[in-house]
Amino acid sequence: MRKIPLKISPAFFVTAGLIGFLNSYDLLWTVVWIGIIFVSVLFHEFGHALTAMVFGQSPRIELIAFGGLTIPEGPKLRPWKEFVVIFMGPLFGFLLFVLASILLQFPYGTPFVRAVLEKIRYVNLFWTFVNLLPILPLDGGQLVRVVLEWIFGPKSLKAALYVSFFFSALLSVVCFLIGLFLIGSIFLIFAFQSVDGIRRFQNFTVADENDENRKELKESEKMISLGHYEAAISKLKRLQDKTKSGIIHTLVSEYMAKIYYDKRDYKSAYDLLRPLERYISKEAKVILYLAAFEIGDYERVIALSGVCFQESQTVDIAVRAAESHAMLKDIKRSIEWLKTVKSFGTSNLSEIASGRAFDAIRDSEVFREFLTQIGSK
C-alpha cells in the first residue's frame, strides 16, 4: 500500500493544547488531551484517505489549527464514491468511540487509563456528531453538497451554501445564548464563510461545469505549488481565454495576479483583478490593494483599506492607507491610519511620517501637531 504523506502545522498542537488546557487546567492532562486529539483527528482523516486510495486517488493529509484536511489527487470520483470517501471520516471516528466503549467494559486498567478511554469516547462521539452537521466545510455539509450536485448538477452548490448558512447561524446563536462562546464563534465563522461562498457563487457560469476546465485548473494549481510559474502562467492564460467569465475564470485571474505581483508586475496584477473586484477572494483583494498603491490608484486603495486591514492586519496595509489618504489630502484619515501604525509598536513611525507621500499635507497645522506628538521634525 502506498504511503500517505502527512503534514502537521504547529498551529494544530497550539490549538489542541489550548483545548486540552481549557478542559483540564492541568499540565499533564493538557499533554494527554493533545495526544487524544492528535490520534482522533488523524484516525478520522485516515478514514477519508484510505477510502480515496481504494478508489484510485493519491491523498495527502494535513493537520491544521482546528482539525485536519485530506487532499485527494488523481482521477475525479463519481458522486457515490465521493460520498463514501467523505462519509468514511466520521465513520472511522465513530469506530474509535465504539472501540473505547468496548475496552471500558472490561474491569481492567488503572483509573488513569480508564479516564483516558472515557475522554477518547467523548471526543470521538462529540466530533462525529458535530462533523455530520450540514454545515460547510464540515463533512456533513460536504455530504449535502455531493447529494445535491448528484441530483441537480453543480449549480446546486448554492443551495448547499444556503443550508450551511442557516444551520451555522442558528447554532451560533444557540451556543451564544447558553454560554458556549468559543463554539458559537466557530459556527459564526462558518456562517460568514457560507455568505462569502454565496456571494462568489453569483459568478457561476456554464464554463464552471466543464470537467476539462476543472482538470486544467487543478493542473495549473499543481504547477504553482511546484514553483513552475512560467508554465503555470501559460496554461492559466489559455484557461482564462476559454472560460471568459465565472468562478474558474476568477480563480485563474487570482493565481495569475499573485504571480505577477510577486514578479513586481503590479500593473498586470491590477488589470487582472480590478474588473473582478466584486467576485475575488479577500486574499486577492489584498493583492489588488497593494498593486493599486504601486500604480498610484489611491482612491482604490482607500476603498479597499477597511476590508484588507481586516483580512491582513499588518503595518504595511495601514501605512499604505495612511499614505494614500495623504496623497489625496485627507489629513484626518491619514493621521488616523498613522495612529493605527503606531498601535503596532512601530519604532520608525517618525521616519514613515517624514516620507514624500505626506508632503501634500505636511504644511497642515494638524499634521505638524501630530508630528510633534510623535517626536518627528
C-alpha positions as CSV (number, residue, x, y, z in Angstrom):
1,M,0.0,0.0,0.0
2,R,1.3,3.5,-0.9
3,K,2.3,5.8,1.9
4,I,0.0,8.7,2.7
5,P,2.0,12.0,3.1
6,L,1.3,13.8,6.4
7,K,2.0,17.4,7.1
8,I,1.4,18.9,10.6
9,S,1.1,22.6,11.2
10,P,2.5,23.9,14.6
11,A,-0.9,25.6,14.9
12,F,-2.5,22.2,15.3
13,F,-0.6,21.5,18.5
14,V,-1.2,25.0,19.8
15,T,-4.9,24.7,19.3
16,A,-5.0,21.2,20.7
17,G,-3.0,22.4,23.7
18,L,-5.4,25.2,24.3
19,I,-8.4,22.9,24.1
20,G,-6.7,20.5,26.5
21,F,-5.8,23.2,29.0
22,L,-9.3,24.7,29.0
23,N,-10.7,21.2,29.7
24,S,-8.3,20.3,32.5
25,Y,-6.3,23.3,33.8
26,D,-3.5,20.7,34.4
27,L,-0.2,20.4,32.5
28,L,-0.2,16.6,32.4
29,W,-3.8,16.3,31.2
30,T,-3.1,19.1,28.6
31,V,-0.4,16.8,27.1
32,V,-2.8,13.9,27.3
33,W,-5.5,15.9,25.5
34,I,-3.1,16.8,22.8
35,G,-2.4,13.1,22.2
36,I,-6.1,12.2,22.2
37,I,-6.9,15.0,19.7
38,F,-4.0,14.0,17.5
39,V,-4.9,10.4,17.4
40,S,-8.6,11.1,16.9
41,V,-8.2,13.7,14.1
42,L,-5.6,11.5,12.4
43,F,-7.8,8.4,12.6
44,H,-10.7,10.4,11.1
45,E,-8.5,11.7,8.2
46,F,-7.3,8.1,7.6
47,G,-10.9,7.2,7.0
48,H,-11.0,9.7,4.2
49,A,-7.6,8.9,2.8
50,L,-7.7,5.1,2.8
51,T,-11.0,5.1,1.1
52,A,-9.8,7.6,-1.5
53,M,-6.8,5.3,-2.2
54,V,-9.2,2.3,-2.7
55,F,-10.9,4.4,-5.4
56,G,-7.6,5.1,-7.1
57,Q,-6.7,8.5,-5.8
58,S,-3.4,9.6,-4.1
59,P,-4.4,11.5,-1.0
60,R,-2.3,13.5,1.5
61,I,-3.2,14.6,5.0
62,E,-2.6,18.0,6.6
63,L,-3.4,18.7,10.3
64,I,-4.2,22.4,10.7
65,A,-5.3,24.6,13.6
66,F,-8.9,23.4,14.0
67,G,-8.7,19.9,12.6
68,G,-7.4,18.1,9.5
69,L,-7.7,18.0,5.8
70,T,-7.5,15.1,3.4
71,I,-6.5,16.4,0.0
72,P,-7.1,13.9,-2.8
73,E,-5.1,13.9,-6.1
74,G,-5.9,11.8,-9.1
75,P,-9.0,11.0,-11.1
76,K,-12.3,12.7,-10.3
77,L,-14.6,10.4,-8.5
78,R,-18.1,9.6,-9.4
79,P,-20.6,11.2,-6.9
80,W,-21.3,8.0,-5.0
81,K,-17.6,7.3,-4.5
82,E,-17.0,10.9,-3.3
83,F,-19.9,10.4,-0.9
84,V,-18.3,7.3,0.5
85,V,-14.9,9.0,0.9
86,I,-16.4,11.8,2.8
87,F,-18.6,9.6,5.0
88,M,-15.8,7.3,6.0
89,G,-14.1,10.0,8.0
90,P,-16.9,10.3,10.6
91,L,-17.4,6.6,10.5
92,F,-13.8,6.0,11.5
93,G,-14.2,8.5,14.3
94,F,-17.4,6.6,15.5
95,L,-15.5,3.3,15.3
96,L,-12.8,4.8,17.6
97,F,-15.7,5.7,20.0
98,V,-17.0,2.1,19.8
99,L,-13.5,0.7,20.5
100,A,-13.0,2.8,23.6
101,S,-16.5,1.9,24.8
102,I,-15.8,-1.8,24.4
103,L,-12.5,-1.5,26.2
104,L,-14.2,0.2,29.1
105,Q,-16.5,-2.8,29.6
106,F,-13.6,-4.8,30.9
107,P,-12.8,-4.3,34.6
108,Y,-9.1,-3.8,34.0
109,G,-6.7,-0.8,33.7
110,T,-5.7,1.9,36.1
111,P,-8.0,4.8,36.9
112,F,-5.8,7.0,34.7
113,V,-6.1,4.7,31.6
114,R,-9.9,4.4,32.1
115,A,-10.1,8.2,32.3
116,V,-8.2,8.5,29.0
117,L,-10.5,6.0,27.4
118,E,-13.5,8.0,28.6
119,K,-12.1,11.1,27.0
120,I,-11.5,9.3,23.8
121,R,-15.1,8.2,23.8
122,Y,-16.3,11.7,24.5
123,V,-14.1,13.4,21.9
124,N,-15.0,11.0,19.1
125,L,-18.7,10.9,19.8
126,F,-18.9,14.6,20.0
127,W,-16.7,15.2,16.9
128,T,-18.6,12.6,14.9
129,F,-21.9,14.3,15.7
130,V,-20.7,17.9,15.1
131,N,-18.9,16.9,11.9
132,L,-22.1,15.4,10.4
133,L,-23.9,18.7,10.8
134,P,-25.0,20.1,7.3
135,I,-22.5,22.9,7.5
136,L,-19.7,23.6,5.1
137,P,-16.8,22.9,5.3
138,L,-17.7,20.1,7.7
139,D,-18.2,16.6,6.3
140,G,-22.0,16.9,6.8
141,G,-22.1,19.9,4.6
142,Q,-19.9,18.2,2.1
143,L,-22.3,15.2,2.0
144,V,-25.2,17.6,1.4
145,R,-23.2,19.2,-1.4
146,V,-22.4,15.9,-3.1
147,V,-26.0,14.7,-2.9
148,L,-27.4,17.9,-4.3
149,E,-24.8,18.0,-7.1
150,W,-25.5,14.4,-7.9
151,I,-29.2,15.1,-8.3
152,F,-29.3,18.7,-9.6
153,G,-25.9,19.4,-11.0
154,P,-23.1,21.8,-10.0
155,K,-25.4,24.8,-9.6
156,S,-27.0,23.2,-6.6
157,L,-23.8,24.2,-4.6
158,K,-25.7,27.4,-3.9
159,A,-28.4,25.5,-2.2
160,A,-25.8,23.7,-0.1
161,L,-24.3,27.1,0.9
162,Y,-27.7,28.4,2.0
163,V,-28.3,25.2,4.1
164,S,-24.9,25.7,5.6
165,F,-25.5,29.4,6.4
166,F,-28.9,28.6,8.0
167,F,-27.6,25.9,10.4
168,S,-24.3,27.6,11.2
169,A,-26.1,30.9,12.0
170,L,-28.8,29.1,14.1
171,L,-26.2,27.1,16.1
172,S,-24.1,30.1,16.6
173,V,-27.0,32.0,18.2
174,V,-27.9,28.9,20.4
175,C,-24.3,28.5,21.6
176,F,-24.0,32.2,22.5
177,L,-27.3,32.0,24.4
178,I,-26.2,29.1,26.5
179,G,-22.7,30.5,27.1
180,L,-20.6,28.3,24.7
181,F,-18.9,31.3,23.3
182,L,-15.9,29.6,21.7
183,I,-18.1,27.0,19.8
184,G,-20.5,29.8,18.9
185,S,-17.7,31.8,17.5
186,I,-16.6,28.9,15.3
187,F,-20.1,28.4,14.0
188,L,-20.3,32.2,13.3
189,I,-17.1,31.9,11.2
190,F,-18.7,29.1,9.2
191,A,-21.8,31.3,8.7
192,F,-19.6,34.1,7.3
193,Q,-17.8,31.7,5.1
194,S,-21.1,30.5,3.7
195,V,-22.2,34.0,2.9
196,D,-18.9,34.7,1.2
197,G,-19.4,31.5,-0.8
198,I,-22.9,32.5,-1.8
199,R,-21.6,35.9,-2.9
200,R,-18.9,34.3,-5.1
201,F,-21.4,31.8,-6.5
202,Q,-23.2,34.6,-8.2
203,N,-20.4,34.4,-10.7
204,F,-21.1,30.8,-11.6
205,T,-21.3,30.1,-15.4
206,V,-21.6,27.1,-17.8
207,A,-17.7,27.1,-18.0
208,D,-17.6,26.1,-14.4
209,E,-19.5,22.9,-15.1
210,N,-16.9,21.7,-17.6
211,D,-14.8,18.9,-16.3
212,E,-12.0,19.7,-18.6
213,N,-11.8,23.2,-17.3
214,R,-11.7,21.9,-13.7
215,K,-8.9,19.4,-14.7
216,E,-6.8,22.2,-16.2
217,L,-7.3,24.4,-13.1
218,K,-6.0,21.5,-10.9
219,E,-3.0,21.0,-13.2
220,S,-2.3,24.7,-13.0
221,E,-2.5,24.7,-9.2
222,K,-0.1,21.8,-9.1
223,M,2.4,23.7,-11.3
224,I,2.2,26.7,-9.0
225,S,2.7,24.5,-5.9
226,L,5.9,23.1,-7.5
227,G,7.1,26.6,-8.4
228,H,6.8,26.2,-12.1
229,Y,5.4,29.7,-12.6
230,E,6.1,30.3,-16.2
231,A,4.5,27.1,-17.3
232,A,1.5,27.8,-15.0
233,I,1.1,31.3,-16.5
234,S,0.9,29.8,-20.0
235,K,-1.7,27.2,-19.0
236,L,-3.7,29.8,-17.0
237,K,-3.8,32.2,-19.9
238,R,-5.3,29.5,-22.1
239,L,-7.8,28.6,-19.5
240,Q,-8.7,32.3,-19.0
241,D,-9.4,32.7,-22.7
242,K,-11.5,29.5,-22.7
243,T,-13.7,30.5,-19.7
244,K,-14.2,34.2,-20.3
245,S,-16.1,34.6,-17.0
246,G,-17.2,32.6,-14.0
247,I,-15.7,31.1,-10.8
248,I,-12.9,29.2,-12.6
249,H,-12.1,32.4,-14.6
250,T,-11.9,34.4,-11.4
251,L,-9.6,31.8,-9.7
252,V,-7.4,31.8,-12.8
253,S,-7.1,35.6,-12.6
254,E,-6.3,35.5,-8.9
255,Y,-3.5,32.9,-9.4
256,M,-2.0,34.9,-12.3
257,A,-2.3,38.2,-10.4
258,K,-0.4,36.7,-7.4
259,I,2.4,35.5,-9.7
260,Y,2.6,38.9,-11.5
261,Y,2.6,40.8,-8.2
262,D,5.5,38.6,-6.9
263,K,7.4,39.5,-10.1
264,R,6.6,43.2,-9.3
265,D,4.5,43.5,-12.4
266,Y,1.9,45.5,-10.5
267,K,0.1,46.8,-13.5
268,S,-0.7,43.3,-14.9
269,A,-1.9,42.2,-11.4
270,Y,-4.1,45.3,-11.1
271,D,-5.6,44.9,-14.6
272,L,-6.5,41.3,-13.9
273,L,-8.2,41.8,-10.5
274,R,-9.8,45.3,-10.9
275,P,-12.7,44.1,-13.3
276,L,-13.4,41.2,-11.0
277,E,-13.3,43.0,-7.7
278,R,-16.8,42.1,-6.8
279,Y,-16.0,38.3,-7.0
280,I,-12.4,37.9,-5.9
281,S,-11.5,36.4,-2.5
282,K,-10.3,38.6,0.4
283,E,-6.8,37.4,-0.2
284,A,-6.9,38.6,-3.8
285,K,-8.4,41.9,-2.7
286,V,-5.2,42.4,-0.6
287,I,-3.1,41.9,-3.7
288,L,-5.4,44.3,-5.6
289,Y,-5.0,46.8,-2.8
290,L,-1.2,46.6,-2.8
291,A,-1.0,46.7,-6.6
292,A,-3.3,49.7,-6.7
293,F,-1.0,51.5,-4.4
294,E,2.1,50.7,-6.5
295,I,0.4,52.1,-9.7
296,G,-1.0,55.2,-8.0
297,D,-4.7,54.4,-7.8
298,Y,-5.0,55.8,-4.3
299,E,-8.8,56.0,-4.4
300,R,-9.0,52.3,-4.9
301,V,-6.5,51.8,-2.0
302,I,-8.8,53.8,0.2
303,A,-11.9,52.0,-0.9
304,L,-10.3,48.6,-0.1
305,S,-8.4,49.6,3.1
306,G,-11.1,48.5,5.5
307,V,-11.7,45.0,4.2
308,C,-7.9,44.5,3.5
309,F,-7.0,45.5,7.0
310,Q,-9.5,43.1,8.4
311,E,-8.0,40.3,6.3
312,S,-4.4,41.2,6.9
313,Q,-3.8,43.3,10.0
314,T,-0.3,44.4,9.2
315,V,1.7,47.6,9.4
316,D,2.2,47.6,5.6
317,I,-1.6,47.7,5.0
318,A,-2.0,50.6,7.5
319,V,1.0,52.6,6.1
320,R,-0.3,52.4,2.5
321,A,-3.8,53.5,3.7
322,A,-2.2,56.5,5.5
323,E,0.0,57.4,2.5
324,S,-3.0,57.2,0.1
325,H,-5.1,59.5,2.2
326,A,-2.2,61.9,2.4
327,M,-1.8,61.8,-1.4
328,L,-5.5,62.8,-1.7
329,K,-5.0,65.5,1.1
330,D,-7.3,63.7,3.5
331,I,-5.4,64.8,6.6
332,K,-7.8,63.5,9.3
333,R,-7.9,59.9,8.0
334,S,-4.2,59.9,7.1
335,I,-3.5,60.7,10.8
336,E,-5.9,58.0,12.0
337,W,-4.1,55.4,9.9
338,L,-0.8,56.6,11.2
339,K,-2.2,56.1,14.7
340,T,-3.1,52.5,13.7
341,V,0.5,52.1,12.6
342,K,1.7,53.4,16.0
343,S,-0.6,50.8,17.8
344,F,1.6,48.1,16.3
345,G,4.5,49.5,18.4
346,T,6.3,50.6,15.2
347,S,9.6,52.2,16.2
348,N,10.2,54.1,12.9
349,L,6.9,56.0,12.8
350,S,8.6,59.3,12.6
351,E,10.6,58.1,9.6
352,I,7.4,56.9,7.9
353,A,5.6,60.2,8.5
354,S,8.6,62.0,7.1
355,G,8.2,60.2,3.7
356,R,7.4,62.0,0.5
357,A,3.9,60.6,0.4
358,F,3.0,63.0,3.2
359,D,4.4,66.2,1.5
360,A,0.9,67.1,0.3
361,I,-0.3,67.6,3.9
362,R,3.0,68.4,5.7
363,D,2.2,72.1,6.0
364,S,-1.1,71.5,7.7
365,E,-1.2,72.7,11.3
366,V,-3.0,69.5,12.4
367,F,-0.4,67.3,10.7
368,R,2.5,69.3,12.2
369,E,1.0,69.0,15.6
370,F,0.8,65.2,15.1
371,L,4.5,65.1,14.0
372,T,5.4,67.0,17.2
373,Q,3.5,64.4,19.3
374,I,5.4,61.5,17.8
375,G,8.7,63.3,18.0
376,S,9.2,63.9,14.3
377,K,10.9,67.0,13.0
